[in-house]
């Protein structure tokens, strides 16, 4: 038994009546979302004609992406120069 699960609104759960969440046609996993964020042309091509409302990302995938973002090193900004106007 998961403590607090009765308070989570999950489609099809006891807490949320069936049919109250919008149906999606495509559910993206972590690998696909990661490839999408990196600009993978193949993934972008598949999703080009799909309505955004037809795509879902599970909460678990979002949690995995947030964890990856927290531990993955950021791109280096060494050598990048500010070319704008006055900064003061």
Secondary structure as UniProt FT lines:
FT   TURN            3..4
FT   HELIX           5..7
FT   TURN            11..12
FT   TURN            18..19
FT   STRAND          26..28
FT   HELIX           30..37
FT   TURN            38..39
FT   HELIX           41..47
FT   TURN            48..49
FT   HELIX           52..54
FT   STRAND          55..57
FT   HELIX           59..71
FT   TURN            78..79
//
